[in-house]
Amino acid sequence: MRTVFLVFVLSGCLGCSPAARRNFAAVASAAGESAPQRETIKLMIFGGQGHKTYLGCLNCSQYATDSVFNAYGQYGSPYFPESIWNHYGEYGSAYSEDGACNSYATDPPVIVDSAGRFYGRLTLNTYHVEYGAGANYYSWLKQSVCGEN
């Protein structure tokens, strides 16, 4: 079933460059649509000027120390300054141009892997030109992180 899904989705990208197909396949892999023998790619979030501030792991287990899903870790905390869960901080604010929860953010956090490959932006700004894989996280971001309905 997973292979059929991946083939179906990739067939929609026939006009894409080989690099775009590889990145798309990597995103699908990270989302759990990979073959069993393939290792999941760690997706990380970076924000701020030059995207040098690490904001946590986007697809890690809730038990990973750097996971945004670890409520007991820094990056899953609503109090840590470099957390998307901190609505008063730069990266979780609905008003900061760097905030994931700002529907008009101009420089929201980026989603990259450990090799530095770019996948998109983690943002509620669905019109951002680099939205990309951020679309996969929109509902979760809006409801769970940003607290909007």
C-alpha positions, -999 to +999 in steps of 0.1 A: +000+000+000+028+024+009+046+017-024+015+022-044+008+056-026+044+067-032+043+057-069+009+074-073+022+106-057+055+107-075+038+101-109+022+136-103+057+150-103+068+137-137+077+171-149+098+178-118+136+178-118+154+147-104+164+167-074+128+178-067+117+141-070+144+131-045+134+158-021+097+149-025+105+112-019+125+122+012+096+142+026+073+113+019+098+090+037+100+113+067+062+113+068+062+075+071+056+065+035+089+048+030+099+012+024+106-006+057+143-008+051+147+029+046+158+051+075+136+081+085+151+115+078+153+138+108+135+170+100+146+200+121+133+235+125+155+266+125+144+302+129+157+338+133+181+357+113+199+334+089+179+305+104+207+298+128+186+292+159+176+256+164+140+252+173+138+214+176+131+182+158+098+181+139+094+143+133+112+128+164+096+108+191+080+126+220+108+110+241+137+126+221+152+155+241+151+178+212+116+169+200+089+196+197+065+169+210+084+165+242+065+186+267+093+181+293+121+192+269+131+227+259+116+226+224+082+213+235+080+238+264+057+269+263+083+287+284+116+281+265+125+312+244+135+291+214+102+271+213+074+273+188+051+266+217+060+299+234+034+323+223+052+352+239+085+343+222+098+352+188+091+318+172+056+310+185+042+345+184+012+354+163+028+388+158+065+382+151+076+381+115+096+350+126+067+334+143+053+300+131+018+311+144+018+344+125-005+341+094+014+369+078+050+359+088+076+370+063+105+348+077+089+319+096+110+289+107+125+266+080+123+228+078+156+212+069+173+178+073+207+170+088+223+174+053+209+209+050+182+201+024+153+226+026+117+212+027+097+244+033+085+267+061+066+259+093+040+286+093+003+295+092+011+317+063-001+295+035+008+321+009+045+321+017+064+313-015+085+286+003+056+270+022+064+235+008+063+206+033+050+230+059+015+222+044+019+187+060+020+203+094-006+231+090-035+215+109-013+204+138+004+238+140-028+257+139-048+236+164-021+221+187+007+247+188-011+280+180-043+271+197-066+282+169-097+264+157 
